Amino acid sequence: DIGYLKELALMPSFSGFSQSDKIKGKYNDYETEITNITLLTDGSTGKGAVKYPDWVVPILFLISKFVKDFSIKKVFSGLFIKAVSNKKYDGKVIVLPEKSKNTEKGLQKVELEDPEFEKYFDVYATDQVEARYMLTTGFMNRLVTIVSDPDFYTSKTSFDSILLSFEYGNVNLALSCKKRLFDFPLTKTADNIDVYKNTVKELSSILKIIAELKLDQKIGM
């Protein structure tokens, strides 16, 4: 639901998007949705968003590289994962890569007593106490384990950074990627087993992150 993405403090402001490869189901009995998305902006701030066909987006990127004043820019490309939170909360807690700009009004910077975590992330929230309630030591350690692992950035996963929030009763996870995942190469035939092996590897790398964060457990654990 693109309307849901527009409401999230986690995601940058956008006016256009492309969306594909939605996977919905249970992983370890935990309801999860995984979607391949690209978010674009032309500088406008309206509530709506233009949906672009997948084949149009690479053309827009190519134009933006050569035309200096081209108004449409990419603000996010990767996977968006939504899972129902196992812990009730009222406000918003946003975890962004360190030194990322927070554009959501009403959020305050949260100072945490974990220098290792703060090497990688900045946290913003509507309430300092609630942020510490949601971000337990164990949960922060698991996030650090993921982003400090060199395998997170390899060509096998293509991940670039990780963003996370607790909003609207859900755990929202955005994985910025260097390339689109789950794409079927046009140069390959449908009976090429390597294509399916690659898709399984990509999906496995995502499920590994979900498992590492233990999203199927109580957040306070």
N, C-alpha and C positions, 0 to 999 in steps of 0.2 A: 504494500500500500504506500504509494508515493506521498500521500497526505501525511502519513505517520512520519516519514523521513523529514518532511518539511517542518514538523513540530519539534523534532528532536534538537536539543541544545548541542548534542554530540556532533552533528553533521554541519559542515559549512553551508552558508547561504547559497542557494542555487536556483536557476530559472529554467533549466532544461536537463533532461536525463535520458539515458537508455537503460533498459532493464531486461535481463534474460536469465535463463538457466536456474529457475527457482526450484529449490529442493526443500521439501517439507516432510517431516516425519518425526519419529522418535529415535533418540540415540540414548542408550542406557535408560530407557523409559522416560526420557526427558524430551518434551515438545520443543522442536527446534526448526527454524526456517533459515535457509541459506540462499542468498540472491546475489547474482553478479550485477553490479551497477556501475554506471559512470555518471557523475554529476557535473553539470556545466553551468556557467554563469555568463550573462551579458551585462551585468551590472545592475539589473532591475531587482526590486525587492518585493514583488507581488506574491500573493499566496499561491498562485497557480504555477505550473511548470510544463514546458513543452516536451512531449515525448518524441525522441528522435529514433528512427530505425537504426539498428546496430551498424549497418554498412555506412551510414552517414557520418558517424562519429569520427572514424579515422580520417575522413576527408576534412572535417572541421579542424582536427588537430594539425593536419598538414598545412592547411591555409594559415592557421595561427602562427606557424613557424616562419612563414615568409611574408606575411602581411602584418606590419607593426601595429596598425590601429584596428586590427580585427577584434571585434567586441566580445566574441565568444571564447571563453577560456575554460580549461578543465580545472575543477577544484577537488575532485576525488575520483579514483578509479580502483575498484577492487571488489571485495566481498562484504556483504552486510549480513550479520547473523543476529537473529532475534530469538530469545528464549525467555520463558516465563520465570520471573524471579521467585525463589523459595522463601524470600524474606520481605515482610511488609515495610514500606517506608512512604513518606509523604512528599519529600522534595526531590531534588535532582543532584546526582553526583557524577561528575564528568572527569574522566582520566584521559589526558592528551599527552602526546609525545613532548618531551621537555622543550621549553621555549616556544611551544605552539601558541598561537594567538587565540584567546577565547573571545568570541563575538556575542555571546549570550549575556543580556543584561540581567542584573539581579543575582549573579553568582559571585561568590567571594573565593579568593585563593586560599586553599587549605594547606597549612604547614604541618607536615607529618614528621615524626621523629624516626625517620628511616632514611639515612643518607644514601643508601644503595638504591632504594626505590626512586628517590628524587633525582638521581643521576639520569634516569630514563624518562620520568613522567612528571607532569604538573597536574594537580588536582583542583577542580573548582566545584563548589557546591552551594546550595541554598542555605545549608546549615552545617557548621563545622562539626558539631557533635554527631549528627547523623552520618556525615562522611566517614568519621572514624568508626562508627558502628558498622557501616557497610564494608569498609576496607580494612579487614582484619589483617593482622601480621601474616597469617598463613596465605591469605589471598594475594597480598602484595608480593610475598616471596615467590608465589607461583607465576605472577606476571613478569617479575624480574628474570626468573628461570627461562621463560619463553624468549624474551627479547635479548637476553645475553647469550643465547645459544647460537653459534655461527650458522647452524643449519637453518635457522629461521630466515636467513637472507640468501640462501643458495638458489641457483636456477631451478632446482627441483620444486621449491615452494613459491619462488618469485615474490615473497612478501617484502614490503618496504617499511611498514610501520603498523602499529596497533593502537586503536582508539577504543575506549570502552565507557559505557555509562549505565547508570541505574536510573531509568525514567519510565513513567507510566506503567509501573508494575512489571517491567521487563529488564533483563540484562541485554544490552545492545552492544554488539561487538562489530567494529569496522576494521577490516584488514586491507590496508592499502597495498596494491600489487603492481609490480613492474609490467606485467602482461596479463591479458585476460585468461582466466582459468576455464576449463571445461570446453574450450573451443574445439571444433572438429576441423582439422586442416583440410582445405579444399583440394590439396594435392594428394590426399589419401582416399582410398576406397573404403566403403562401409564394412568390408570384410577384413580390413587390416587390424589384426589383434593388438598391435602396438598402440594404436589410438586409444583403445579401451583400457589398456594397461596404464597409460599415462593419466587418463581420467581418474582411475582408481587411486593412483599415487597422489594426485592433487587433492582428491576428497579425503584420503587418509591423513594428509598433512593438516587439513582443517579439523578433522575429528580429533586429531592428536592434541590440538590446542584446546578444544572444548574439554577433552579429558584432563589435560594438564590443569586447567582452571577449576576443574571439579564443579562445573555448573550444575551437575545433577545432585549436589549436596547442598545442605543449608549454607547460605552465604557466610553466616557467622562462624563456620567451622574452620 
